[in-house]
Amino acid sequence: MEYLVICLAAALVSMLTLFSGFGLGTVLMPAFALFFPVPVAIAATAVVHLANNLFKVLLVGRNADFRVVARFAVPGAVAAVAGAMLLEYFSGLPPLAKYTISGDEHTVTLIKLIIGVLIIGFSSFELAPGIGGLKLERKYLIPGGIVSGFFGGLSGHQGALRAVFLVNAGLDRDAFIGTSTVSAVIVDISRIMVYGAGMFSLQPGLLSSETGRLVIAATIAAFLGAFAGSRLMKKVTFGSVQRIVGIMLAIIGAGMATGLL
């Protein structure tokens, strides 16, 4: 029953990105975090994100402007390693506070506080009416890659920032999609290497444990949901769905930050 609930939730949340207007990582990571520890949730989301983008690379990768990729994704990959290492460091710190509500003990940790605040911040960022038209000049590609890569490594939030820095890089529509997809894959590979090394050093038997099997099952279900949805339906953003998802993300972020979740 546990497998069924988690896998269905992962698949449905992945498909929800088609209608909410949010990126896959923005919506899927908080959902995973309801079932798994935050570092595991971010790593599992990164695997789904990478697998989904690898298929996209086969379709649109040839259109990428690799000069832009070099200036944006390479520093982004380095920054993603730094962000992922910081995530591992934060996850090992002791709790900041503990409190009890109706006999239930809740713990506030630095990692949950940071990720909770970032979930609220980035969901608000993507909902803000002026963000869609925000464009930064091509000269900001390197710092843009560093900023988006760092947050990609730390919390998995990189899509919205990546678009802000690439949308005004002088690329046509096909080149923009190809460049963005290739850049996402490069950053995902670099951060997944750090996540994997960190988790396996702390939990050598992770994949053979019950938690490990649940993570693998949920990751596969999430990928299948994202893949099937993107192939069967055209992405359409419904304002009402977007607002509901944004509110839900803010609630989950607040719950994590305060130790309620």
C-alpha positions in Angstrom: 0.0 0.0 0.0 2.9 2.4 0.8 4.4 1.8 -2.6 1.1 2.4 -4.3 0.4 5.7 -2.5 3.9 7.1 -3.0 4.2 6.0 -6.7 0.7 7.4 -7.6 1.5 10.6 -5.9 4.9 10.9 -7.7 3.3 10.2 -11.1 0.4 12.6 -10.6 2.6 15.4 -9.4 4.9 14.9 -12.4 1.9 15.2 -14.7 0.6 18.2 -12.8 3.5 20.3 -14.1 1.8 20.2 -17.5 -1.1 22.3 -16.2 0.4 24.3 -13.4 3.1 26.2 -15.3 5.7 25.3 -12.7 8.9 23.4 -13.5 9.2 19.7 -12.7 11.7 20.2 -9.9 9.7 23.0 -8.3 6.6 20.8 -7.8 8.1 17.3 -7.5 10.8 17.9 -4.9 8.3 19.2 -2.2 6.1 16.2 -2.9 9.0 13.8 -2.5 10.0 15.7 0.7 6.7 14.7 2.3 7.8 11.0 2.2 11.6 11.1 2.3 14.4 13.1 4.0 15.1 16.4 2.2 18.5 15.4 0.7 17.0 12.1 -0.6 14.0 14.0 -2.0 16.2 16.5 -3.9 18.4 13.7 -5.2 15.5 11.7 -6.4 14.0 14.7 -8.1 17.3 15.4 -9.8 17.3 11.8 -11.3 13.8 12.3 -12.7 14.7 15.7 -14.0 17.9 14.3 -15.7 16.1 11.3 -17.2 13.3 13.5 -18.6 15.8 16.0 -20.1 18.0 13.3 -21.6 15.0 12.3 -23.8 14.6 16.0 -24.7 18.2 16.2 -25.7 17.7 13.5 -28.2 15.0 15.6 -29.8 16.2 19.2 -29.5 19.9 18.9 -28.4 21.2 19.5 -31.9 19.7 23.0 -31.9 21.7 24.1 -28.8 24.2 26.9 -29.1 27.2 25.3 -27.6 29.0 28.6 -27.1 26.2 29.7 -24.8 26.2 26.3 -23.2 29.9 26.7 -22.4 29.5 30.1 -20.9 26.4 29.2 -19.0 26.3 25.5 -18.1 30.0 24.9 -17.3 30.2 27.5 -14.5 26.7 26.3 -13.5 27.9 22.8 -13.1 30.8 23.9 -10.9 28.4 26.0 -8.8 25.9 23.1 -8.6 28.7 20.9 -7.0 29.2 23.7 -4.4 25.4 23.9 -3.8 25.1 20.1 -3.5 28.1 19.9 -1.1 26.5 22.7 1.0 23.2 20.6 1.1 25.2 17.6 2.4 26.8 19.8 5.1 23.5 21.3 6.2 21.9 17.9 6.4 24.4 16.8 9.0 23.9 19.7 11.4 22.1 19.2 14.7 18.5 20.5 15.1 18.0 24.2 15.7 14.9 23.7 18.0 12.3 21.3 19.2 8.8 21.9 20.4 5.7 19.9 21.2 2.1 20.3 19.9 -0.7 18.1 21.3 1.9 15.6 22.5 3.7 15.4 19.1 7.3 16.5 19.0 8.4 18.6 16.1 12.0 19.5 15.1 13.3 22.5 13.3 16.5 21.7 11.3 18.6 24.1 9.3 18.2 22.1 6.1 14.4 22.0 6.3 14.3 25.7 7.2 16.5 26.7 4.2 14.7 24.4 1.8 11.3 25.5 3.1 12.1 29.2 2.6 13.5 28.4 -0.9 10.3 26.6 -1.8 8.2 29.6 -0.8 10.6 32.0 -2.5 10.8 30.2 -5.8 7.1 29.3 -6.1 6.4 33.0 -5.5 9.1 33.9 -8.0 7.4 31.8 -10.7 3.9 33.2 -9.9 5.0 36.9 -9.9 3.3 38.6 -12.8 6.5 40.5 -14.0 8.8 37.5 -14.0 7.7 36.2 -17.4 9.0 39.4 -19.0 12.2 39.6 -17.0 15.3 39.4 -19.2 19.0 39.9 -18.5 21.6 40.7 -21.1 23.9 38.2 -22.6 26.9 39.6 -20.6 25.3 38.0 -17.5 25.5 34.4 -18.8 28.4 33.4 -16.6 27.1 34.8 -13.3 23.6 33.6 -14.4 25.0 30.1 -14.8 26.6 30.3 -11.4 23.5 31.5 -9.6 21.1 29.0 -11.3 23.6 26.1 -10.9 24.2 26.8 -7.2 20.5 26.8 -6.4 20.0 23.8 -8.6 22.6 21.9 -6.5 21.3 23.2 -3.1 17.5 22.8 -3.6 16.8 21.7 -7.2 15.4 25.1 -8.1 17.0 26.2 -11.4 14.5 26.3 -14.2 13.0 29.7 -13.6 16.5 31.3 -13.1 17.9 29.5 -16.1 15.1 31.0 -18.3 15.7 34.5 -17.0 19.3 34.4 -18.1 19.0 32.6 -21.4 15.9 34.2 -22.8 17.8 37.3 -23.8 20.9 35.6 -25.1 20.2 36.2 -28.7 18.8 32.7 -29.4 15.9 31.8 -31.6 13.1 29.6 -30.2 14.7 26.2 -31.2 18.1 27.3 -30.0 16.7 28.5 -26.7 15.0 25.2 -26.0 18.0 23.1 -27.0 20.5 25.3 -25.1 18.3 25.2 -22.0 17.8 21.4 -22.1 21.5 20.7 -22.6 22.5 23.1 -19.8 20.0 21.4 -17.5 21.5 18.0 -18.2 25.0 19.2 -17.5 24.0 20.7 -14.2 22.0 17.6 -13.2 24.9 15.2 -13.9 27.3 17.3 -11.8 24.9 17.6 -8.8 23.8 13.9 -8.9 27.4 12.8 -8.6 27.7 14.8 -5.4 24.3 13.6 -4.0 25.2 10.0 -4.8 28.7 10.2 -3.2 27.2 11.8 -0.1 24.3 9.5 0.4 26.2 6.3 -0.2 29.0 7.3 2.2 26.4 7.9 4.9 24.2 5.0 4.0 26.2 2.3 2.2 23.1 0.0 2.0 20.7 2.6 0.9 19.6 0.9 -2.4 19.0 -2.4 -0.7 17.0 -0.8 2.2 13.2 -0.4 2.3 13.7 3.4 1.9 16.0 2.9 -1.0 13.5 0.6 -2.8 10.7 3.2 -2.2 12.8 6.0 -3.6 13.6 3.9 -6.7 10.0 3.0 -7.3 8.8 6.6 -6.7 11.6 8.0 -9.0 10.5 5.6 -11.8 6.8 6.5 -11.3 7.6 10.2 -11.4 9.7 9.8 -14.6 6.9 7.8 -16.3 4.4 10.4 -15.3 6.5 13.3 -16.7 7.4 11.4 -19.8 3.9 10.1 -20.6 2.3 13.4 -19.9 4.8 15.4 -22.0 4.3 13.0 -25.0 0.5 12.7 -24.8 -0.6 16.2 -24.0 0.4 19.7 -25.0 1.5 21.8 -22.0 -1.2 24.2 -21.0 -1.0 26.5 -18.1 -4.3 27.1 -16.2 -4.3 30.1 -14.0 -6.5 28.6 -11.3 -4.4 25.4 -11.2 -1.2 27.5 -11.0 -2.5 29.5 -8.1 -3.7 26.4 -6.2 -0.3 24.7 -6.7 1.5 27.8 -5.7 -0.5 28.0 -2.4 0.1 24.3 -1.7 3.9 24.8 -2.3 3.9 27.7 0.1 2.1 25.7 2.7 4.5 22.8 2.3 7.5 25.2 2.5 6.1 26.8 5.6 5.5 23.4 7.2 9.0 22.3 6.5 10.6 25.5 7.7 8.7 25.3 11.0 9.3 21.6 11.6 5.6 20.6 11.2 6.4 18.4 8.2 
